Amino acid sequence: MDKLSTHQLHKFLHTLPGFTQQARILLAVSGGVDSVVMTYLLASANYTIGIAHVNFQLRDGDAEKDEAFVKNLATSLNVPFFTTSVDTKKYASANKLSIEEAARNIRYQWLEEIRIQNSYDFIATAHHLNDHAETMLMHLTSGTGLQGMHGIRARNGNIIRPLLFATREQIETYASEHQLTFCTDVTNNSDVYLRNAFRKQVIPFLQQTNPSFLQTMATNAQHFREAHLLADERAVMLLHKWLKTTPTAISLPIKPITNHPAASTLLHTWLAPFGFTHAQITELATQQHVSGKQFLTNTHRLIVDRKHFLLTSYPQVNANIQIIENPSGSYHIKNGKLKIEKMAMHPNINLQASNNIAYFDADKIEFPLTLRVWQKGDYMYPLGLFKKGKTKPGKKKISDILTDARIAIPEKENTFVLCSGEYILWLIGIRSDERFRVSNNTTNVLKISMLPD
């Protein structure tokens, strides 16, 4: 087994994309043997470093001793020191997280803030080959796809792992030979934490079977990473063929995707970047789909709409009401504009209506008009709809008109109505109102067109 050296460190770090000798590195230092060895190696190799430490307030007395130790370490090396103290249990409870998840979130969020504020290029953590193998086994045990078998990446954005080439044994040997002092976290000996059980029981057993187990797992991680890249390329090709983008949503046909033998993988490629969980994706891939059902993340939602999955961001509540004062001019609305023209009725006038052009009896309309998104409870008297056996116009809810027209949910949420007083005269692009229709008695016509912006 080779001993740790600055030469090995240089060689490994310069395999990382974008890394140079001039890089400024913020070290995440707990005070344990791993982070202390990382600190001394980088300092000995003459890299520009700063030291950052988080006091998670999880071990009475010991947490403060660790903080003091790391501060003294920074002082002895004459490098900048940054620290923060956080009530991790309170944070975990408030955010419904495990202690481990909460500590990880706190740590990386704060480290990134310090990195930006102090112009460091990278954040360095002291993960090593044992951590790499532990992570892969934990993911495999709990259930994962190819991505979960990547293990720990040597560089992930602004985060680098300078010791990922080294084993725990190499790190401890370096500390012993250089007579380095460090803090010992007693929780590392507790089987309460799942990772500790893998560390103390599972991996030693596997190393008895294969003494090169850690290197084997590192090689496996590279193979899984490459297989994942190839699978992703194929998934993206298929998704590109099926996905359609509309002004209100990204649409994917349900039948081709769910009939594909790799439906879960395809859906994961599409939806995981938007925060959808493994359980949600599995349900979408395997269950019968009820139109109108929605799956939510913090930023997006997936709607099952008849024959398609529709991906949208959360609808923006549009409380703005636009007032149209004059019977002529152009008015901007979402995804387009309205053009209003008033003209005198005459025998040769061309009144050819369409979805985007409507004609009304101008003298029946009171200005100003109101332009707004339709609301629950809205109704109108659709052109051509009469009460059964009578000549009086028939009343119908806007929601029912939109359903009958097979308007998808995202489009419904962006459908506007044009009102004269309290009456809806046009459900824009869909139906106009019988009460404002042009008749033989009309003397002035109001032409309203929906045009691209």
C-alpha positions in Angstrom: 0.0 0.0 0.0 1.5 3.3 -1.1 1.9 6.1 1.5 0.1 9.4 1.0 2.2 12.1 -0.5 1.8 15.6 -1.9 2.9 14.1 -5.3 -0.2 11.8 -5.2 -2.3 14.7 -4.2 -1.1 16.9 -7.1 -1.5 14.1 -9.6 -5.1 13.4 -8.5 -6.2 17.1 -8.3 -5.0 17.8 -11.8 -7.3 15.1 -13.2 -10.2 17.3 -12.1 -11.8 19.4 -14.8 -10.9 23.1 -14.5 -8.5 22.6 -11.5 -5.2 24.5 -11.5 -2.3 25.1 -9.1 -3.6 28.6 -8.6 -7.0 27.5 -7.3 -8.2 29.1 -4.0 -9.7 26.3 -1.9 -12.0 26.5 1.1 -11.6 23.4 3.3 -14.5 21.9 5.2 -12.7 20.9 8.4 -14.5 19.0 11.2 -11.4 18.4 13.2 -11.4 14.6 12.5 -8.5 12.7 11.1 -9.7 12.9 7.5 -10.1 16.6 7.3 -6.9 17.3 9.3 -4.8 15.2 7.0 -6.5 16.9 4.0 -5.5 20.3 5.5 -1.9 19.4 6.1 -1.5 17.8 2.7 -2.9 20.8 0.8 -0.9 23.2 3.0 2.3 21.2 2.4 1.6 21.3 -1.3 1.5 25.1 -1.2 -2.2 25.5 -2.3 -4.0 28.7 -1.3 -6.5 27.5 1.4 -8.9 28.7 4.0 -10.5 26.7 6.7 -14.3 26.5 7.5 -15.9 24.8 10.4 -19.6 24.2 11.3 -20.6 23.7 15.0 -23.7 21.6 14.7 -24.4 21.8 18.4 -25.0 18.0 18.6 -22.5 17.0 21.2 -22.5 19.0 24.5 -19.0 20.3 25.2 -17.3 18.3 22.5 -18.7 20.5 19.7 -17.1 23.6 21.3 -13.8 21.8 21.8 -13.8 20.7 18.1 -14.4 24.3 17.1 -11.6 25.6 19.2 -9.3 22.9 17.9 -10.0 23.8 14.2 -9.5 27.5 15.0 -6.1 26.7 16.5 -5.2 24.6 13.4 -6.0 27.6 11.1 -3.9 29.9 13.3 -1.0 27.5 13.3 -1.0 27.4 9.5 -1.7 31.1 9.3 -4.7 30.7 7.0 -8.2 32.3 7.2 -10.7 30.7 9.5 -14.5 30.8 9.2 -17.0 29.3 11.6 -20.8 29.2 12.3 -22.9 27.6 15.0 -26.3 26.1 14.1 -29.0 24.3 16.1 -29.2 21.3 13.9 -31.9 19.4 15.8 -34.2 22.5 15.6 -33.5 22.8 11.8 -34.1 19.1 11.2 -37.5 19.3 13.1 -38.6 22.4 11.3 -37.7 20.9 7.9 -38.8 17.3 8.6 -35.3 15.9 7.9 -33.1 13.4 9.6 -30.2 14.8 11.6 -27.8 13.6 8.9 -29.7 15.3 6.1 -30.1 18.5 8.1 -26.4 18.7 8.9 -25.5 18.1 5.2 -27.9 20.8 4.1 -26.6 23.3 6.7 -23.0 22.5 5.9 -23.1 22.9 2.1 -25.4 25.9 2.1 -23.1 27.8 4.5 -19.9 26.7 2.8 -21.1 28.0 -0.5 -22.0 31.4 1.0 -18.5 31.7 2.5 -16.9 30.5 -0.8 -18.7 33.2 -2.8 -18.2 36.0 -0.2 -14.4 35.3 0.0 -13.7 34.5 -3.7 -12.7 30.9 -3.3 -12.8 28.7 -6.4 -13.6 25.4 -4.7 -14.9 23.8 -1.5 -13.0 20.7 -0.5 -14.4 17.9 1.7 -12.3 15.0 3.0 -14.3 12.1 1.5 -12.1 9.1 0.7 -12.3 5.7 -1.0 -14.0 4.1 2.0 -16.7 6.8 2.0 -17.1 6.1 -1.8 -17.7 2.4 -1.3 -20.0 3.0 1.7 -22.2 5.4 -0.3 -22.5 3.0 -3.2 -23.5 0.1 -0.9 -26.0 2.3 1.0 -27.6 3.4 -2.2 -27.7 -0.2 -3.5 -29.3 -1.4 -0.3 -32.0 1.3 -0.2 -32.8 1.1 -3.9 -31.3 3.1 -6.7 -30.8 3.5 -10.4 -27.5 3.8 -12.3 -27.0 7.4 -11.0 -27.0 6.2 -7.4 -24.2 3.8 -8.2 -21.8 6.7 -9.2 -20.8 6.9 -5.6 -19.1 10.2 -4.6 -17.9 12.4 -7.5 -14.4 13.7 -7.3 -15.7 17.1 -8.5 -19.4 18.1 -8.3 -19.8 21.7 -9.3 -17.7 23.8 -7.0 -17.1 20.9 -4.6 -13.9 18.8 -4.8 -12.8 15.7 -2.9 -8.9 15.8 -2.8 -8.6 12.5 -0.9 -11.0 10.4 -3.0 -8.0 8.4 -4.2 -6.9 7.4 -0.7 -8.2 4.8 1.8 -8.9 5.4 5.4 -5.9 3.2 6.3 -3.6 5.5 4.3 -5.0 8.6 5.9 -4.6 7.2 9.4 -1.1 6.0 8.6 -0.1 9.5 7.4 -1.5 11.1 10.6 0.4 8.7 12.7 3.7 9.1 10.9 3.5 12.9 10.9 2.3 12.9 14.6 -0.8 14.9 13.7 -3.4 15.6 16.4 -7.1 15.5 15.7 -10.5 15.2 17.3 -12.4 12.0 17.7 -16.1 12.0 17.3 -17.6 9.3 19.6 -20.7 9.1 17.3 -18.5 7.4 14.7 -18.5 4.3 16.9 -22.3 4.2 17.2 -24.3 1.8 15.1 -27.3 4.1 15.4 -26.1 5.8 12.2 -26.5 3.5 9.1 -23.2 4.6 7.6 -21.3 3.5 10.7 -22.8 0.0 10.4 -21.5 -0.3 6.9 -18.2 1.1 8.0 -17.7 -1.2 10.9 -19.4 -4.4 9.8 -20.2 -4.7 6.1 -17.1 -3.4 4.4 -14.6 -5.2 6.6 -16.4 -8.5 5.8 -16.3 -7.7 2.0 -12.6 -6.9 2.3 -12.0 -10.3 3.7 -13.4 -11.7 0.5 -11.7 -9.2 -1.8 -8.7 -7.4 -0.3 -8.9 -4.9 -3.2 -12.6 -4.3 -2.6 -12.3 -0.5 -2.3 -10.5 -0.1 -5.6 -12.9 -2.6 -7.2 -15.8 -0.4 -6.1 -14.1 2.7 -7.5 -13.7 0.9 -10.8 -17.4 -0.2 -10.6 -18.4 3.4 -10.0 -16.7 4.4 -13.2 -18.4 1.6 -15.2 -21.8 2.6 -13.8 -21.1 6.2 -14.6 -20.3 5.4 -18.2 -23.3 3.1 -18.6 -25.5 5.9 -17.2 -24.1 8.3 -19.7 -24.9 5.9 -22.6 -28.4 5.2 -21.2 -29.0 9.0 -20.8 -28.0 9.6 -24.4 -30.6 7.1 -25.6 -33.3 8.3 -23.3 -32.8 11.9 -24.4 -33.1 10.8 -28.1 -36.4 9.1 -27.4 -37.7 12.0 -25.2 -36.7 14.5 -27.9 -38.9 12.6 -30.4 -41.9 12.6 -28.1 -41.8 15.8 -26.1 -43.7 18.8 -27.4 -43.5 22.3 -26.0 -46.6 24.5 -25.9 -46.9 28.0 -24.4 -48.4 26.5 -21.2 -46.7 23.1 -20.8 -44.3 20.4 -21.9 -46.3 17.5 -23.3 -45.4 13.8 -23.4 -47.8 11.2 -24.8 -48.7 8.6 -22.2 -49.1 5.5 -24.3 -45.6 5.3 -25.9 -43.8 6.1 -22.7 -45.6 3.7 -20.5 -45.5 0.9 -23.1 -41.7 1.2 -23.3 -39.8 -1.5 -21.4 -37.6 1.2 -19.8 -40.5 3.5 -18.9 -39.2 4.3 -15.4 -35.8 5.2 -16.7 -37.2 7.4 -19.4 -39.5 9.2 -17.0 -36.7 9.5 -14.4 -34.4 11.2 -17.1 -37.2 13.7 -17.8 -38.6 14.4 -14.4 -35.9 13.9 -11.8 -34.3 17.3 -12.6 -37.6 19.0 -11.7 -37.6 17.3 -8.2 -40.0 14.4 -8.8 -39.3 11.5 -6.4 -38.6 7.9 -7.3 -42.1 6.9 -5.8 -43.9 9.5 -8.0 -42.0 8.4 -11.1 -42.7 4.7 -10.4 -46.4 5.4 -10.0 -46.5 7.3 -13.3 -44.7 4.4 -15.1 -46.8 1.6 -13.8 -50.3 2.7 -12.7 -53.5 3.3 -14.5 -53.8 7.1 -15.1 -56.8 9.1 -14.1 -57.2 12.3 -16.1 -56.8 15.4 -14.0 -54.5 13.8 -11.4 -51.5 15.9 -10.4 -48.0 15.1 -9.1 -46.2 18.0 -7.3 -42.7 19.1 -6.5 -41.6 22.4 -4.9 -41.4 24.1 -8.3 -43.3 22.0 -10.8 -46.3 19.8 -11.3 -47.1 17.0 -13.7 -50.7 16.7 -14.8 -52.3 13.6 -16.3 -54.5 15.0 -19.1 -56.3 12.3 -21.1 -53.6 11.1 -23.5 -50.6 13.2 -22.3 -48.5 14.0 -19.3 -48.2 17.8 -19.0 -45.3 19.3 -17.1 -45.8 22.9 -16.0 -44.3 25.3 -13.4 -46.8 26.3 -10.8 -49.5 28.6 -12.3 -48.9 32.2 -11.5 -52.0 33.7 -9.9 -53.0 36.6 -12.2 -55.1 38.9 -10.1 -54.5 41.8 -12.5 -57.6 43.1 -14.3 -57.0 45.1 -17.4 -59.4 47.9 -18.2 -60.1 48.7 -21.9 -61.4 52.2 -22.2 -61.9 52.7 -25.9 -63.5 50.8 -28.8 -60.3 50.9 -30.8 -56.6 50.0 -30.2 -54.4 47.1 -29.2 -54.0 45.6 -25.7 -51.4 43.1 -24.6 -52.4 39.9 -22.7 -50.4 36.7 -21.9 -49.2 35.1 -25.1 -50.7 37.7 -27.4 -52.6 40.9 -27.8 -56.2 42.0 -28.5 -57.0 44.3 -31.4 -60.3 46.2 -31.2 -62.0 47.9 -34.1 -65.3 49.7 -34.4 -67.0 49.9 -37.8 -70.4 50.8 -39.3 -72.6 48.0 -40.5 -73.1 47.9 -44.3 -74.3 45.3 -46.8 -70.8 44.3 -48.1 -69.2 44.0 -44.7 -67.2 40.7 -44.3 -68.1 39.2 -40.9 -66.1 36.0 -41.1 -65.5 34.9 -37.6 -63.0 32.3 -36.3 -61.5 31.1 -33.1 -59.3 34.3 -32.9 -61.8 36.8 -34.5 -65.2 37.7 -33.0 -67.8 40.2 -34.0 -70.3 41.9 -31.7 -73.1 44.4 -31.8 -71.2 47.5 -30.7 -74.3 49.3 -29.4 -75.0 46.5 -26.9 -71.6 46.8 -25.3 -70.8 49.2 -22.5 -67.2 50.6 -22.1 -64.9 50.3 -20.4 -64.5 46.5 -21.0 -62.7 44.3 -18.5 -60.1 41.7 -19.5 -59.2 39.0 -16.9 -58.5 35.3 -16.4 -61.8 33.4 -16.1 -62.8 32.4 -12.5 -64.7 29.6 -10.9 -68.4 30.3 -11.1 -68.2 32.4 -14.4 -70.9 31.7 -16.9 -72.1 33.0 -20.3 -74.7 32.4 -22.9 -72.7 30.7 -25.7 -73.5 31.8 -29.3 -75.9 29.3 -30.9 -77.0 27.7 -27.6 -80.7 28.0 -26.8 -82.9 26.5 -24.1 -84.6 23.3 -25.2 -87.7 24.1 -27.3 -87.3 27.8 -26.8 -85.8 30.8 -28.5 -84.1 32.2 -25.4 -80.3 31.8 -25.1 -79.0 28.9 -22.9 -76.7 29.6 -20.0 -73.5 27.5 -19.5 -70.6 27.6 -17.0 -67.2 28.5 -18.4 -65.7 25.5 -16.7 -68.1 23.2 -18.7 -67.4 25.0 -22.0 -63.6 24.5 -21.5 -64.1 20.8 -20.6 -66.3 20.2 -23.6 -63.7 21.9 -25.8 -61.1 19.5 -24.3 -58.9 22.3 -23.1 -56.0 21.0 -21.1 -55.6 22.2 -17.5 -52.6 24.5 -18.1 -54.4 26.2 -21.0 -57.6 26.6 -18.9 -55.6 28.5 -16.3 -54.5 30.9 -18.9 -57.8 31.4 -20.7 -59.1 35.0 -20.6 -62.6 36.4 -20.7 -63.6 39.9 -22.0 -66.5 41.4 -20.0 -68.9 44.2 -20.6 -70.0 45.2 -17.1 -70.8 42.0 -15.3 -71.5 40.1 -18.5 -68.9 37.9 -20.4 -69.1 38.7 -24.1 -66.2 36.6 -25.2 -64.4 33.5 -23.9 -61.3 34.5 -25.9 -60.4 32.1 -28.6 -63.3 29.7 -27.8 -66.9 31.1 -27.7 -68.7 34.4 -27.9 -71.9 35.3 -26.2 -75.4 35.1 -27.9 -76.6 38.3 -26.2 -74.0 40.4 -28.1 -74.3 38.8 -31.5 -74.5 40.8 -34.7 -78.1 40.7 -36.0 -80.2 42.3 -38.8 -80.8 45.3 -36.5 -77.1 45.9 -35.8 -75.8 49.4 -37.0 -72.3 49.3 -35.6 -70.0 46.3 -35.3 -67.2 45.7 -32.9 -64.4 43.5 -34.3 -62.1 41.9 -31.7 -59.1 39.9 -32.9 -56.6 37.8 -30.9 -53.2 38.3 -32.5 -49.7 36.9 -31.8 -47.6 39.3 -29.6 
